[in-house]
Amino acid sequence: MISIMRVAGIVLAVFGGFLTFSSIVGYDSNKEGALLTSIVMFVTVGALPLFGGIFLIRKSKQLKEKQIQEYVDKLKANFPNHWEHILNKQLVQGMTFDMVKLILGEGGDRKESVNKNGKTEKYKYLPYRNRQNNISFKIEVTFENGLVTGWKDL
């Protein structure tokens, strides 16, 4: 998803480039002072939005990098044993439902069974539309007593 800051930067860069181009193309050597007018147009109307747009794009990237670092720090704090697996989107036995949710997103189809050994839940993840235009899933994860015990491709 593109942030508002990045869109604003791109719009300003395109607008600045257009105005810069039009000020250069609009130069008429027959008019007195046309070169000076063209340079002033370039600096005030064309270049400033262009450089402002580039600045906003860079600022947007810096904010995104900061958000990613904050996310990694939270993973390290909340899941000290599994944070690298979550970051690399790898399932590992013993993960909790919340950890799997960070990797695969919301679970879809859910089946639950209870026996004397505890509760078993099976969630299906990664929905897509098949050839018949029905919703299918790519993976099924099995939880026993709240922890991942296995998964299979569907």
C-alpha positions in Angstrom: 0.0 0.0 0.0 1.3 3.4 -1.0 1.4 6.0 1.8 0.0 9.5 1.3 3.4 11.0 1.8 4.8 8.9 -1.1 1.9 9.8 -3.4 2.3 13.5 -2.6 6.0 13.2 -3.3 5.4 11.5 -6.7 2.7 14.0 -7.7 5.0 16.9 -6.8 7.9 15.3 -8.6 5.9 14.8 -11.8 4.3 18.2 -11.6 7.7 19.8 -11.0 9.2 17.9 -14.0 6.3 18.9 -16.2 6.6 22.6 -15.2 10.4 22.5 -15.7 10.0 21.0 -19.1 7.4 23.5 -20.1 9.5 26.4 -18.9 12.4 25.3 -21.0 10.4 24.5 -24.1 8.5 27.8 -23.7 11.7 29.8 -24.1 11.5 32.3 -26.9 14.9 33.8 -27.9 13.2 36.8 -29.7 11.8 38.2 -26.5 14.0 40.4 -24.4 14.7 38.8 -21.0 13.1 35.5 -22.0 16.1 33.5 -20.8 16.0 35.1 -17.4 12.2 34.5 -17.2 12.8 30.9 -18.2 15.4 30.4 -15.4 13.2 32.1 -12.8 10.3 29.8 -13.9 12.5 26.8 -13.7 13.7 27.6 -10.2 10.5 28.8 -8.6 7.8 26.8 -10.3 9.5 23.8 -11.7 12.5 22.8 -9.6 11.0 23.5 -6.1 8.1 21.0 -6.5 10.5 18.5 -8.1 12.9 18.6 -5.2 10.1 18.8 -2.7 8.7 15.7 -4.2 12.0 13.9 -4.0 12.3 15.0 -0.4 8.9 13.6 0.5 9.7 10.3 -1.2 12.9 10.0 0.8 11.1 10.9 4.0 8.4 8.3 3.3 11.1 5.6 2.9 12.8 6.7 6.2 9.4 6.4 8.0 8.8 3.0 6.6 12.3 1.8 7.7 11.6 3.1 11.2 8.2 1.3 11.3 9.9 -1.9 10.2 12.6 -1.6 12.9 9.9 -0.9 15.5 8.0 -4.1 14.3 11.2 -6.2 14.6 11.9 -4.8 18.1 8.3 -5.8 19.2 8.7 -9.3 17.7 12.0 -9.7 19.6 10.3 -8.5 22.9 7.1 -10.5 22.5 8.4 -13.7 20.9 12.1 -14.1 21.9 12.3 -17.8 20.7 10.4 -17.4 17.3 11.0 -13.8 16.1 13.3 -14.7 13.3 10.9 -17.4 12.1 8.1 -14.8 12.1 10.2 -12.3 10.3 11.1 -14.9 7.6 7.5 -16.1 7.4 8.4 -19.7 8.5 6.1 -21.9 10.4 7.6 -23.8 13.3 6.1 -26.4 15.7 5.2 -24.8 19.0 4.1 -21.5 17.7 1.0 -19.9 19.1 -2.1 -18.8 17.1 -1.0 -15.2 17.3 2.4 -16.0 15.8 0.9 -17.9 12.9 -1.5 -15.0 12.3 1.5 -12.7 11.9 2.9 -15.0 9.3 -0.2 -16.1 7.3 -2.8 -13.5 8.3 -6.4 -14.3 9.4 -7.4 -18.0 9.5 -10.2 -18.9 7.2 -12.1 -22.2 7.5 -11.9 -23.6 11.0 -12.5 -27.1 12.4 -12.4 -28.0 16.1 -12.4 -31.3 17.9 -12.2 -32.0 21.6 -11.1 -35.3 23.2 -9.6 -36.4 26.5 -6.1 -35.2 25.4 -7.3 -31.6 24.8 -8.6 -29.5 22.0 -7.4 -29.8 18.3 -8.1 -26.9 15.9 -7.4 -26.8 12.2 -7.3 -23.5 10.4 -7.0 -22.9 6.6 -4.9 -20.0 5.4 -4.1 -18.1 2.2 -7.4 -18.0 0.4 -7.6 -17.8 -3.4 -10.2 -18.3 -6.1 -10.0 -21.6 -8.0 -11.0 -22.4 -11.6 -14.7 -22.8 -10.5 -14.5 -19.4 -8.9 -14.9 -20.9 -5.4 -12.7 -20.0 -2.5 -9.9 -22.5 -1.7 -7.0 -22.4 0.6 -3.3 -23.1 0.2 -2.3 -24.3 3.6 -3.9 -26.0 6.7 -2.4 -25.5 10.1 -3.1 -27.9 13.0 -3.1 -26.5 16.6 -3.2 -28.8 19.7 -4.0 -27.0 22.9 -3.1 -23.7 21.3 0.2 -24.6 19.8 1.2 -25.6 16.2 1.8 -29.3 15.8 1.8 -29.5 12.1 0.7 -28.1 8.7 0.0 -29.3 5.2 -0.3 -27.8 1.7 -3.7 -28.2 0.2 
